[in-house]
Amino acid sequence: MGRRDSQDSLRDFIEKQEWPKELKRFEKPGKHEKPKKPVKLSEMRDILKYLSLVTQIGLTMVFSVGIGLLGGMFLDRWLNTGIFFMIVLTIIGIASGFRSVYLLIMGLEKDSSGGKESE
């Protein structure tokens, strides 16, 4: 039974130690602590709304720039103009991507204000 006694004494030693704050978040909650509240449905909706917005912003920029770049490369090969159209259409793609992102964000602000602008 020497091994069990040494395990119990080691457990007692560990429980009595004062741990840094960074490690305390990994402790199991005690009986006196309140359990954490579950995420409300409205909070989950907001989280998913902003997650979808970030995804949509990224995809909008990638596709706008990509379409401009690929269109410019196609025109340059077809018209044999070097890299002129690739540069011009890539810049147009970047500008249209920023415009689309701006409109997405402004549309989100209109939806979140809920018509309170008249007050």
C-alpha positions as CSV (number, residue, x, y, z in Angstrom):
1,M,0.0,0.0,0.0
2,G,3.0,2.3,-0.1
3,R,2.3,3.3,-3.7
4,R,-1.3,4.4,-2.9
5,D,0.0,6.4,0.1
6,S,2.6,8.2,-2.1
7,Q,-0.1,9.0,-4.7
8,D,-2.4,10.4,-2.1
9,S,0.4,12.5,-0.6
10,L,1.3,13.8,-4.0
11,R,-2.3,14.7,-4.7
12,D,-2.5,16.5,-1.4
13,F,0.7,18.4,-2.2
14,I,-0.6,19.4,-5.7
15,E,-3.9,20.6,-4.3
16,K,-2.2,22.8,-1.7
17,Q,0.0,24.6,-4.2
18,E,-0.7,28.2,-5.2
19,W,-0.9,28.1,-9.0
20,P,-0.4,31.1,-11.4
21,K,-3.5,32.9,-12.7
22,E,-2.7,31.6,-16.2
23,L,-3.1,28.0,-15.1
24,K,-6.1,28.5,-12.9
25,R,-8.4,28.7,-15.9
26,F,-7.7,25.0,-16.5
27,E,-8.8,23.9,-13.1
28,K,-12.1,22.1,-12.7
29,P,-14.8,24.4,-11.2
30,G,-15.4,23.7,-7.5
31,K,-18.7,23.2,-5.8
32,H,-18.9,26.8,-4.7
33,E,-18.4,28.2,-8.2
34,K,-21.4,28.9,-10.4
35,P,-21.5,27.0,-13.7
36,K,-20.9,29.2,-16.7
37,K,-24.1,30.4,-18.5
38,P,-24.8,28.8,-21.8
39,V,-24.7,31.0,-24.9
40,K,-28.0,32.7,-25.6
41,L,-29.6,32.2,-29.0
42,S,-29.4,35.9,-29.8
43,E,-25.7,35.9,-29.0
44,M,-25.2,32.9,-31.2
45,R,-27.0,34.7,-34.0
46,D,-24.8,37.7,-33.7
47,I,-21.7,35.5,-33.7
48,L,-22.8,33.6,-36.8
49,K,-23.8,36.9,-38.5
50,Y,-20.4,38.4,-38.1
51,L,-18.6,35.2,-39.0
52,S,-20.6,35.0,-42.3
53,L,-19.8,38.7,-42.9
54,V,-16.0,38.1,-42.5
55,T,-16.3,35.1,-44.8
56,Q,-18.2,37.1,-47.4
57,I,-15.7,39.9,-47.3
58,G,-12.8,37.6,-47.9
59,L,-14.5,35.8,-50.8
60,T,-15.7,39.0,-52.3
61,M,-12.1,40.4,-52.4
62,V,-10.6,37.2,-53.7
63,F,-13.1,36.8,-56.5
64,S,-13.0,40.4,-57.5
65,V,-9.2,40.5,-57.8
66,G,-9.1,37.0,-59.3
67,I,-11.6,37.8,-62.1
68,G,-9.8,41.0,-62.9
69,L,-6.4,39.3,-63.0
70,L,-7.6,36.3,-65.1
71,G,-9.5,38.6,-67.4
72,G,-6.5,40.7,-67.9
73,M,-4.2,37.7,-68.6
74,F,-6.7,36.4,-71.1
75,L,-6.9,39.8,-72.9
76,D,-3.1,40.2,-72.9
77,R,-2.6,36.8,-74.5
78,W,-5.4,37.4,-77.0
79,L,-4.3,40.9,-78.0
80,N,-0.5,40.2,-77.4
81,T,-0.1,43.4,-75.3
82,G,2.3,42.2,-72.6
83,I,0.9,42.9,-69.1
84,F,-1.1,46.0,-69.7
85,F,-4.6,44.6,-69.4
86,M,-3.6,42.4,-66.5
87,I,-2.5,45.4,-64.5
88,V,-5.4,47.6,-65.4
89,L,-8.1,44.9,-64.8
90,T,-6.4,43.8,-61.5
91,I,-6.6,47.4,-60.3
92,I,-10.2,47.6,-61.4
93,G,-10.9,44.3,-59.6
94,I,-9.3,45.6,-56.4
95,A,-11.4,48.8,-56.6
96,S,-14.6,46.9,-57.2
97,G,-13.8,44.5,-54.3
98,F,-13.3,47.4,-51.9
99,R,-16.6,49.0,-53.2
100,S,-18.5,45.7,-52.7
101,V,-17.0,45.3,-49.2
102,Y,-18.0,48.9,-48.4
103,L,-21.6,48.3,-49.5
104,L,-21.8,45.0,-47.5
105,I,-20.7,46.9,-44.3
106,M,-23.0,49.8,-45.0
107,G,-25.9,47.4,-45.5
108,L,-25.1,45.7,-42.2
109,E,-25.2,49.1,-40.4
110,K,-28.6,49.9,-41.9
111,D,-29.9,46.5,-40.8
112,S,-28.5,46.9,-37.3
113,S,-29.9,50.4,-36.8
114,G,-33.4,49.2,-37.6
115,G,-34.7,52.5,-38.9
116,K,-33.6,54.5,-35.8
117,E,-32.2,57.2,-38.0
118,S,-35.4,59.3,-38.0
119,E,-35.3,59.8,-34.2
